[in-house]
Amino acid sequence: PFYILLKPKVSIITPFINAESLVAKLIENIQAQTFEDWELIMIDDDSLDGGGSIVKNFAARDCRIKMLNSPKYRNEKSRIGPWYARNYGLENAKSDLVAFLDVDDLWHPQKLELQLEVHENLGVGVTYTNYFTFDLSTRIINEYREFPPLVNYRSFLSHNPIPISTSMINKSLVGRGFAPTFLEDYCFWLEVAKRIDGKGI
């Protein structure tokens, strides 16, 4: 198909590093989504393998895919984890609606279609889904994890109830984005929950 994207409905952000064995599967998984009005922003965080070249080849054939190189950080020793690349993806996202997908995760083919429907019908700023854990090499499902239908700031005080790859968020709520820490997604959701001021997400 031929696509002309001025402003996609949703921007998908995926940082990766040394993920040559994973990036093609992830991109094909997104291309198989029943909802097609998306952009996929792949941020190469200084890979040393051929993952970046694979992404570039896909991007040359599908204009919905954007390949970025994570810019140099002023203190490379503190640039550990995907927080910096995710923030760079947020800066370059065209849509007002953002979804995150880690490079070693995959989505159900109807994930975007069904989540967008719920997101818009409820008129909320954040939605998230239940998910399966599975063996990446065999695709054998190990466990189904279900989350409460409504969470608020108090829900985050003991643990992180929103796995990043299940989430969809209005870009206006991301604030400063991800903090430079190993727990960047947990800190991110704490800040979002504060911003929503206890109304529940």
C-alpha positions in Angstrom: 0.0 0.0 0.0 0.9 3.6 -0.5 0.8 5.9 2.5 1.0 9.7 2.9 1.3 10.6 6.5 1.0 14.3 7.5 0.0 13.5 11.1 -0.5 9.9 12.0 -3.1 8.9 14.6 -0.5 7.4 16.9 3.3 7.5 17.2 4.9 4.3 18.4 8.3 4.8 20.1 10.9 1.9 20.2 14.5 2.4 21.3 16.9 -0.4 20.6 20.5 -1.3 21.0 22.3 -4.3 19.6 18.9 -5.9 18.7 19.7 -7.2 15.2 17.8 -10.5 15.9 14.7 -8.6 17.1 14.0 -5.5 15.0 12.6 -7.2 11.9 10.1 -9.2 14.0 9.0 -6.1 15.8 8.5 -4.1 12.6 6.6 -6.9 10.9 4.5 -7.1 14.0 3.6 -3.4 13.7 3.0 -3.7 10.0 0.5 -6.5 10.7 -1.7 -4.3 12.9 -5.3 -4.0 11.8 -5.1 -0.3 12.5 -2.7 1.3 9.9 -2.6 5.0 10.6 0.6 5.0 12.7 4.2 6.0 12.6 6.9 3.8 14.1 9.9 5.7 15.5 12.9 3.4 15.9 15.8 5.0 17.9 19.2 3.4 17.5 21.0 3.9 20.8 24.5 3.3 19.5 24.2 -0.3 18.3 27.3 -2.1 17.3 25.5 -4.8 15.2 23.5 -4.6 12.0 20.1 -3.7 13.6 20.2 -0.2 12.4 20.7 -1.3 8.8 17.7 -3.6 9.0 15.5 -0.8 10.2 16.8 1.5 7.5 15.8 -1.1 4.9 12.3 -1.3 6.2 12.0 2.5 6.4 13.0 2.7 2.7 10.0 0.6 1.8 7.5 2.0 4.4 7.2 5.7 5.0 5.5 5.1 8.3 8.8 3.9 9.8 11.3 6.5 10.9 14.9 5.6 11.8 16.7 7.9 14.2 20.1 7.8 15.9 20.1 8.8 19.5 22.2 11.9 19.8 25.3 12.1 22.0 24.5 12.8 25.7 26.6 15.2 27.6 27.5 12.5 30.2 27.7 9.2 28.5 28.4 7.3 31.8 24.9 8.3 33.1 23.2 7.4 29.8 22.3 3.9 30.9 18.9 2.4 29.8 16.4 3.5 27.3 15.3 6.8 29.0 17.3 9.1 26.8 16.3 7.4 23.5 12.6 7.4 24.5 12.8 11.1 25.2 14.3 11.7 21.8 11.5 9.7 20.3 8.9 11.8 22.1 10.6 15.0 20.7 10.2 13.7 17.2 6.7 12.2 17.5 4.2 13.8 15.1 1.0 12.5 16.8 -0.7 13.8 19.9 -1.1 10.2 21.0 1.9 8.1 21.8 2.4 4.3 22.4 5.6 2.7 23.6 6.9 -0.7 22.5 10.1 -2.3 23.8 12.2 -4.1 21.1 11.8 -7.5 22.8 8.0 -7.2 23.0 5.2 -7.9 20.5 1.6 -6.8 20.2 -1.6 -8.6 19.3 -2.6 -7.7 15.7 -5.7 -5.8 17.0 -3.9 -4.1 19.9 -3.9 -0.6 18.4 -7.4 -0.9 16.9 -9.0 -2.0 20.1 -7.0 0.2 22.5 -7.7 3.3 20.3 -11.4 2.6 20.4 -11.4 2.4 24.2 -9.1 5.4 24.6 -11.4 7.6 22.5 -14.7 6.3 23.7 -13.7 6.9 27.4 -12.1 10.2 26.7 -9.1 9.4 29.0 -5.5 10.5 28.8 -3.9 7.1 29.4 -4.9 3.5 28.6 -3.1 0.2 29.2 -3.8 -3.4 28.5 -3.4 -6.9 30.0 -0.7 -9.0 28.4 0.8 -12.4 28.0 4.4 -13.4 28.7 6.0 -15.7 26.2 9.2 -17.3 25.1 10.6 -15.1 22.4 12.2 -18.0 20.5 9.3 -20.5 20.6 6.4 -18.0 21.0 5.0 -20.4 23.7 2.8 -18.4 26.1 3.9 -18.7 29.7 1.5 -16.5 31.7 -1.4 -14.1 31.4 -1.3 -11.0 33.5 -4.3 -8.9 34.2 -4.4 -5.5 35.8 -7.1 -3.4 37.6 -9.4 -1.4 35.4 -8.5 1.8 37.1 -5.4 3.1 38.8 -4.3 6.3 40.4 -1.3 7.8 42.1 -1.8 5.6 45.2 -1.7 2.5 43.0 2.0 3.3 42.1 3.3 3.7 45.6 4.1 0.0 46.0 4.7 -1.1 42.4 4.4 -0.1 38.8 1.0 -1.3 37.5 1.5 -0.2 33.9 4.0 -2.1 31.8 5.4 0.4 29.3 4.6 -1.7 26.2 0.9 -1.9 27.0 0.4 1.8 27.3 -1.0 4.6 25.2 -0.8 8.2 26.4 -1.8 11.7 25.2 1.4 13.5 24.5 0.3 16.5 26.5 0.6 14.4 29.7 4.3 13.3 29.3 5.7 16.4 30.9 9.5 16.2 31.1 9.5 12.6 29.9 11.7 9.9 31.2 14.2 10.5 34.0 17.8 9.2 33.9 17.4 6.1 36.0 17.1 2.3 35.7 13.4 2.8 36.9 12.6 5.3 34.2 9.2 3.9 33.3 8.2 3.7 37.0 9.2 7.3 37.6 7.5 8.3 34.4 4.2 6.9 35.5 4.5 8.4 39.0 4.8 11.9 37.4 1.9 11.2 35.0 -0.3 10.1 37.9 0.5 13.2 39.8 -0.3 15.3 36.7 -3.7 13.7 36.4 -4.2 14.6 40.0 -5.7 11.4 41.3 -8.6 11.2 38.8 -7.5 7.7 37.8 -6.1 6.5 34.5 
